[in-house]
């Protein structure tokens, strides 16, 4: 029995595969976009439990071939365009990848499941950004919150969830939805928040922060996220969604300062804090994300949700320092973040 992992060479998908490849047979489908960790393919292909297919998830022939050749026990879908800044500049690609390609995948999966008379457990990775923005003292996001997306990215993910729910109700497709907070850890593309800070600090370039840096994010270590995904696959209820938070709400400015302080401890001869700079805020910038973990705690217990943020942050920084020639070798994109 195989697990089909869509978008498996992306940030979270690759971390999931690395955690599970020793004990599980995995088929990885990835279109090898700019953020795919292609450099990991050689080592993964040496593992007898790993099989790779280059394809968009909308390719019906590829999906049909997979189901004809392999017994699939579950599908985990990490595939998506994810960077909010990119969605503002080029919303068309988010419409294509996150909605049109995804709906094509649902149509094909439904047809294959019906013809082969099989039931597949499908886990869909979404985002907390579908809920919109919180005020400073507002209650954290619950699964019952309405969708109020404020960027093309979050709108595309909210749309995908709506289509998925419709497919469950109309065609009986089994699904579970996960809405995680901001992930961080190894293999994340350099355009994202924490890798961009690290890259800027390594190059002693200014770190641009939107507005005054007061926007708040809840940070979830990717390795913890992947462990929780497995628990949800085992215990999660069909047609339910589960929020996953890291219980680590930080303002963007304070997180940048924290990483600068870690760099100062590594290289005390240079004050990395002086690299902090502020730029004009981006359109539709959500102020705060915060996750209510009550539902997931009841499902899997509180133990997996307890994590040491500073230790995980240092582990992440050390990983990028050890892999900087691979991840920061190309010219850094001009971007701000948060």
ZIJO-V205801 format. One line per field, one symbol per residue. phi: phi as a letter, one per 40 degrees, with the letter a starting at -180 (. if undefined). burial: I if it has 24 or more other ideal C-beta (glycine too) atoms within 12 Angstrom, else O. A space follows every 10 residues. Layout:
BEGIN
phi=???
burial=???
END
This chain:
BEGIN
phi=.bccbcgcbc dcdccccdcb ccbbcbbbba cfcdcccccc cdcccccccb bbbcaccccc ccccdccccb cccabbbcca cbcddccccb cdccccccbc cccccccccc ccccccfbbb cbbbcbaccc cgbbcdbcdc cbcccccbcb bdcccccccd cccccccccc bgccabbbbc cdcaicgccc ccdcdccccc cccfbcbcbc fbgccbbcbb ccccdcccdc ccdcbcccgb bbcbbcfbcb cdcccdcccc ccccccbccb ccccccabbd cccgcccaba bccdcccccb gcdcccaccc cccccccccc ccbccccbcc ccccabah
burial=OIIIIIIIII IIIIIIIIII IOOIIIIIII IOIOIIIIOI OOOIOOOOOI IIIOIIIIOO OIIOOIIOOI OIIIIIIIII IIIIIIIIOO IOIIOIIIIO IIIIIIIIII OIIOOOOIOI IIIIIIIIII IIIIOOOOOI IOIOIOIOII IIIIIIIIII IIIIIOIIOO OOIIIIIIII IIIIIIIIII IIIIIIIIII IIOOOOIIII IOIIIIIIII IIIIIIIIII IIIOOIOOII IIIIIIIIII IIIIIIIIII IIIOOOOOOO OIOOIIOOOO OIOIIIIIII IIIOIIOOII OOOIIOIOIO OIIIIIIOII IOIOOOIIOO OIOOIIII
END
